[in-house]
Amino acid sequence: MLSIPVERFTLDNGLRVNLSRDRSTPVVAVNLWYAVGSRNERPGKTGFAHLFEHMMFQGSEHVPKNRHFELVERAGGTLNATTWFDRTNYFETVPSHHLELALWLESDRMGWMLPAMTQEKLDNQRDVVMNEKRQRYDNQPYGDWDEWIQAMVYPETHPYHHTVIGSMDDIEAATLDDVAEFFETFYVPNNAVLTVCGDFVPDESLEMIERQFGGIPRGGEIPTMPGELTLSPTIGDTVRKRVEAEVPLPRVLLAFRIPPYTNEAYYAADVASSVAGSGRASRLYRSLVRERRVAKDVVSHTLPLTTGAGMFLVWATGFPDSDPAELEAALAGELEALESVREEEIQRAISLTETRLVSEIQRVGERADLLSMFDQFFDDPARLNSELDRLRAVTPAQVSDFTKDFLGPDNRAVLTYVPAETAANAKGAS
Amino acid sequence: MSHAARTDPPLPGVIRSFDFPAVHKDRLDNGLEMRSVQAHRLPIVTVSLMLDAGEASVSEDRAGLAVLTGDSLEGGTATHSGTELAEALESIGAGLSVGTGWDATMVSLSCLPERLDEAMNILADVVLRPAFPADEIDRVRGQRLAAIQQRKMDPSSIASDAARRLTYTEVTPYGRSLGGDVESVESFSSEAASGFVEAQYRPENAGLILVGDVDQAEVKAMAQRCFGDWSGKTPERPSQKAEPRSRERRVVIVDRPDAVQSEIRIGHIGQPRSTSDYFPLLVFNTILGGAFTSRLNLNLREEHGFTYGVRSGFTFRRDAGPWSISTAVGTEVTADAVREAVAEVEGLLQDGPTQEEVESSRDYMAGVFPLRLETTGQIASQVAELLLYDLPEDYHATYRERIRSVTRDDALEAARRCIRPDEITVVIGGDADVVRGPLEELGLGPVEVEKA
C-alpha cells in the first residue's frame, strides 16, 4: 500500500546512494548509515564505536570544531547521530536550498576527518561520553538492565554480549591511534549508505553527491566481526539474575533469543510481541495491568538485530508489595499462552503498527533512516513499501509455532530487580 | 563530473517558500470550535479534542484530579468496557492518547482517513459518557501512587520536583507535582472524576482539531453527529496569579548520598504565553541555552566536558511558567559547572549577544519552523495552541517574519526584564557531602540541604 519512491545509484568508490523525492515541504533529509556498531568492537575496546561517533562532530580538515553544528543550525536545520549494535547513523534535516551544505559536511568527515583530530578533543569527548553513561545508565534506576540482559542472552564470544555504551575503563583507555585505525577501517564509502529524502532536484542532487563524495577513495575490505558469530537458535536453559538495587519498585524482565531480522522467521516474532504488549487491548496490558493488577506497567518489543540472533524482550514493573516471582510467572504464562493466538488479535496488532509506521514516515528524516536501513540490511531500500505486507502475511499458526520454539523455559533470561531496602528487610526477617 | 574545492562551505541554492497550511474555521451550535487542516501527503488523519480541563483549574486538596480523570477515561462507558473500547479502536489502527497539562486536557488519536467516522464516534463516547467504574478508578489510583514512588527515586525527577516547589508559593498550582501527591491521589474517586467531567469537559471553550486527508463538509457532519448533543460551559478560571516563593538568590541541595552525578536546575519564575516579549525571549534563550551551539552547551560540554548536555528555556503557560537551566554533571565538578552556568547568564545579560549570534539564532528558529510541522500530529498541536492561548489567526503565517524582525536590542532588553540572576534558585540533586563545601565557596547565597 505504501509507495515511497526511491532511486538507487552507486558511486565508483562504492558509496551506495538512495534518492527519494517528496516536494510537499521545502525540507530535505540527509542520512548516512555506516555498517559499523558495537558488534565490531574488540575485547578491551567496548564503547568505542559510540565514542568515535562523538569524535565525528569534532571537526574535519575543512571544518573547525563546533563549525558543523554552527553551520547546520544557522541554516535552520537539525542534526544528530546514534550508535547501535549493527550500525552508526548520522543525519541532518535542512531547508531544501541547503542540501549541498549537509552533503559537504558529511563528506568532509567521511574523507578528511583525521587531520583535525587532537588529544584535547579526544579528552573532552571522553569526558562527555562518561557523563552520558552516568546520566543515562549509572544514575538511573534499572539503568544497567541491558548489561545484564545482553550478557545472559548472548555468549561471551558473541559481539552482542556487551553494551553499546561500553565500560568506563575501556572508554577511558581509548587513544588517538584507535580513532585513526577505526576511521581508516570502517569510515569508508564502500561501508556506507547515503539517503537523500525530501525536496530536491534529482539530476542536480546527484551531481552534488558526486562532487562532494566522489573524490573520497574506496577503502579496503571490511574485516569480519570479532568473536563467534554463529550461535544456537535458543539459550538452552532458563538463566537468572537477581539485582538488589536503589530502585523504587520491583521489576522483572524476560528476554529470549529469536531469529535475526534478516531471516523471514523474524516477522512471526515481531507480530507475537505486538499481540503481547502493543496497545491497551494487548494481552499483557489487559491481563497484568487492567484485570489482575499485578503490574503498574508492561513493555514488549523485539530488537531487529542482524548478526546470529535478535531479541524478544518484555518487562513488567510491580507495585511496592509485589512478589517478583508472581510477576515472572504472570509474564511467562501470558507469553506461553500466545500459542493460542487468534486471527483478530494479529489483525489488531498490525493495524496499530500500520498507523505508527505511516505517522513516523511523515517526517523526511525518519523516512530517510528507514530507507538506509533497508538498504544496509537487505540491499533493498524499497523494501520499506512492502514491510507491512510481510507482517500481514504472518498466520496464527506461525505465531503459535514461534511461541513453542522460542518463548519457552529453554530459551529464557530472567532479570529481577528488587528494591535494596526490601531485600534488606527480607534478610532481617529470615 | 568535477570534485569540489573543499575549502569553503557550498553556497545555498534557490530558497523555496513555505506556507503554513490553511486552517479552516468552523463552530458547532453548542459552541465547540472546529479547526481542520488539509494534509494529503500520506493516508493518515489526526483528531484532537482539546478540553478546558487543565491541572491549574484544580484546587490544592484535589491536586492531580485533572490528570487522574484523563487517565481514567480509558476505563469504559455505560455500554462498553475499557477493553471493548480498546479493541474497537485498535482494530482500526487507532490508539487513544490522553495528555493532561496545566492548561488543558488533550484527547487524540490518529487513524487511516476511511476509519475516521468510527474512530471519532468512539472518541466522543469516551469523553462524553465515561462510566468510571470503581475497579478502574482503583487501578488508576494505584498506578499513580506507584509513579509517585518512582519519581522519588529518579534523580532527574527529584531535582525537577524540588525546583518547581521552590520556584512558586504554596498556593500557586505550578509549584505542585502535576499528577498530585499521595494524600490528594488517595482521595480520588469515581464521584470526583464524574464531577470534574461534569464541570470541565464542556463544548464552550473546547476545540476539535482535524488534520489530514479530510473533507471539511464531511467532518463537520461527523462532528455534529458525535458532539452535537453536548452542551454547557466551563466555570470561570480561578484568578490565582503565579507568584515566586523567593526573590533572594539561594542554593538548595537535595541530598542523594553517593550519587555519581548531580542533577542541576537553575532558574526562577518566567513569563506567561501572552507576554509581549515572547519572540525576543525565544531569540535570546536560543543563544543562551536553546541550541547545540548555545553559550551554555559550548562551555559546559564542548569546552569543559562537565556534562552530556545542558539546555535553558522558558515554559510559557497561561500564567507565568518557569525559566530554567537544566543539566546533569559529574559530582566532583558540580560547583564548577554552577559557576560557569551563572557566569554565562550574567555575562550574556551584561554585554549582550553579538550581532552574529542574534542572526544565527533568528535563522535557526525561522529555518526549523517547517520541521516542526511535518506530521499531522505536530500540526494538530500547533493549531490547538492557537485556540488555547487565543493567538491571532495569522500567527503561523507571520511567525518567521516576527522571529526575523527581533533586533539585538529587543532581545537584550527583554532578557534583562525577564532573567534576573540575583533571584535564581539553584537546585542540586546530588551528594551533599561532596558538593556542599565547594558550592558554599561560590558565594551565591545561603546553601541549604534537604533530604531526598
Chai-1 contact restraints between the chains, C-beta under 6 A:
chainA,res_idxA,chainB,res_idxB,connection_type,confidence,min_distance_angstrom,max_distance_angstrom,comment,restraint_id
A,S24,B,R41,contact,1.0,0.0,6.0,A-B,restraint_1
A,T25,B,P370,contact,1.0,0.0,6.0,A-B,restraint_2
A,P26,B,R16,contact,1.0,0.0,6.0,A-B,restraint_3
A,P26,B,F18,contact,1.0,0.0,6.0,A-B,restraint_4
A,V27,B,P370,contact,1.0,0.0,6.0,A-B,restraint_5
A,V27,B,L371,contact,1.0,0.0,6.0,A-B,restraint_6
A,H62,B,R6,contact,1.0,0.0,6.0,A-B,restraint_7
A,H62,B,T7,contact,1.0,0.0,6.0,A-B,restraint_8
A,F69,B,F292,contact,1.0,0.0,6.0,A-B,restraint_9
A,F69,B,T293,contact,1.0,0.0,6.0,A-B,restraint_10
A,E70,B,T293,contact,1.0,0.0,6.0,A-B,restraint_11
A,L71,B,P9,contact,1.0,0.0,6.0,A-B,restraint_12
A,E73,B,A291,contact,1.0,0.0,6.0,A-B,restraint_13
A,E73,B,T293,contact,1.0,0.0,6.0,A-B,restraint_14
A,E73,B,Y364,contact,1.0,0.0,6.0,A-B,restraint_15
A,R74,B,S360,contact,1.0,0.0,6.0,A-B,restraint_16
A,R74,B,D363,contact,1.0,0.0,6.0,A-B,restraint_17
A,G76,B,D363,contact,1.0,0.0,6.0,A-B,restraint_18
A,G76,B,Y364,contact,1.0,0.0,6.0,A-B,restraint_19
A,G76,B,G367,contact,1.0,0.0,6.0,A-B,restraint_20
A,G76,B,V368,contact,1.0,0.0,6.0,A-B,restraint_21
A,T93,B,L371,contact,1.0,0.0,6.0,A-B,restraint_22
A,P95,B,G367,contact,1.0,0.0,6.0,A-B,restraint_23
A,H97,B,P12,contact,1.0,0.0,6.0,A-B,restraint_24
A,H97,B,G13,contact,1.0,0.0,6.0,A-B,restraint_25
A,H97,B,V14,contact,1.0,0.0,6.0,A-B,restraint_26
A,H97,B,I15,contact,1.0,0.0,6.0,A-B,restraint_27
A,H98,B,P12,contact,1.0,0.0,6.0,A-B,restraint_28
A,E100,B,P10,contact,1.0,0.0,6.0,A-B,restraint_29
A,L101,B,P9,contact,1.0,0.0,6.0,A-B,restraint_30
A,L101,B,P10,contact,1.0,0.0,6.0,A-B,restraint_31
A,W104,B,P9,contact,1.0,0.0,6.0,A-B,restraint_32
A,W104,B,P10,contact,1.0,0.0,6.0,A-B,restraint_33
A,N124,B,G305,contact,1.0,0.0,6.0,A-B,restraint_34
A,D127,B,G305,contact,1.0,0.0,6.0,A-B,restraint_35
A,V128,B,R301,contact,1.0,0.0,6.0,A-B,restraint_36
A,V128,B,G305,contact,1.0,0.0,6.0,A-B,restraint_37
A,V128,B,Y308,contact,1.0,0.0,6.0,A-B,restraint_38
A,N131,B,T307,contact,1.0,0.0,6.0,A-B,restraint_39
A,N131,B,Y308,contact,1.0,0.0,6.0,A-B,restraint_40
A,N131,B,G330,contact,1.0,0.0,6.0,A-B,restraint_41
A,E132,B,Y308,contact,1.0,0.0,6.0,A-B,restraint_42
A,R134,B,V260,contact,1.0,0.0,6.0,A-B,restraint_43
A,R134,B,Q261,contact,1.0,0.0,6.0,A-B,restraint_44
A,Q135,B,Y308,contact,1.0,0.0,6.0,A-B,restraint_45
A,Q135,B,A328,contact,1.0,0.0,6.0,A-B,restraint_46
A,D138,B,V260,contact,1.0,0.0,6.0,A-B,restraint_47
A,N139,B,P155,contact,1.0,0.0,6.0,A-B,restraint_48
A,N139,B,V260,contact,1.0,0.0,6.0,A-B,restraint_49
A,N139,B,Q261,contact,1.0,0.0,6.0,A-B,restraint_50
A,P141,B,M153,contact,1.0,0.0,6.0,A-B,restraint_51
A,E210,B,M1,contact,1.0,0.0,6.0,A-B,restraint_52
A,R211,B,A4,contact,1.0,0.0,6.0,A-B,restraint_53
A,Q212,B,A4,contact,1.0,0.0,6.0,A-B,restraint_54
A,G214,B,H3,contact,1.0,0.0,6.0,A-B,restraint_55
A,G215,B,H3,contact,1.0,0.0,6.0,A-B,restraint_56
A,P248,B,Q149,contact,1.0,0.0,6.0,A-B,restraint_57
A,P248,B,Q150,contact,1.0,0.0,6.0,A-B,restraint_58
A,P248,B,M153,contact,1.0,0.0,6.0,A-B,restraint_59
A,L249,B,A146,contact,1.0,0.0,6.0,A-B,restraint_60
A,G279,B,E90,contact,1.0,0.0,6.0,A-B,restraint_61
A,G279,B,G95,contact,1.0,0.0,6.0,A-B,restraint_62
A,R280,B,A86,contact,1.0,0.0,6.0,A-B,restraint_63
A,A281,B,A86,contact,1.0,0.0,6.0,A-B,restraint_64
A,A281,B,E87,contact,1.0,0.0,6.0,A-B,restraint_65
A,A281,B,E90,contact,1.0,0.0,6.0,A-B,restraint_66
A,R286,B,T83,contact,1.0,0.0,6.0,A-B,restraint_67
A,R293,B,R139,contact,1.0,0.0,6.0,A-B,restraint_68
A,K296,B,Q143,contact,1.0,0.0,6.0,A-B,restraint_69
A,K296,B,A146,contact,1.0,0.0,6.0,A-B,restraint_70
A,F319,B,A146,contact,1.0,0.0,6.0,A-B,restraint_71
A,R348,B,E90,contact,1.0,0.0,6.0,A-B,restraint_72
A,R348,B,S91,contact,1.0,0.0,6.0,A-B,restraint_73
A,S351,B,G93,contact,1.0,0.0,6.0,A-B,restraint_74
A,L352,B,E90,contact,1.0,0.0,6.0,A-B,restraint_75
A,L352,B,G93,contact,1.0,0.0,6.0,A-B,restraint_76
A,L352,B,G95,contact,1.0,0.0,6.0,A-B,restraint_77
A,E354,B,G93,contact,1.0,0.0,6.0,A-B,restraint_78
A,T355,B,G93,contact,1.0,0.0,6.0,A-B,restraint_79
A,T355,B,S110,contact,1.0,0.0,6.0,A-B,restraint_80
A,V358,B,L42,contact,1.0,0.0,6.0,A-B,restraint_81
A,V358,B,I44,contact,1.0,0.0,6.0,A-B,restraint_82
A,S359,B,S110,contact,1.0,0.0,6.0,A-B,restraint_83
A,Q362,B,L42,contact,1.0,0.0,6.0,A-B,restraint_84
A,Q362,B,E374,contact,1.0,0.0,6.0,A-B,restraint_85
A,Q362,B,T375,contact,1.0,0.0,6.0,A-B,restraint_86
A,R363,B,E374,contact,1.0,0.0,6.0,A-B,restraint_87
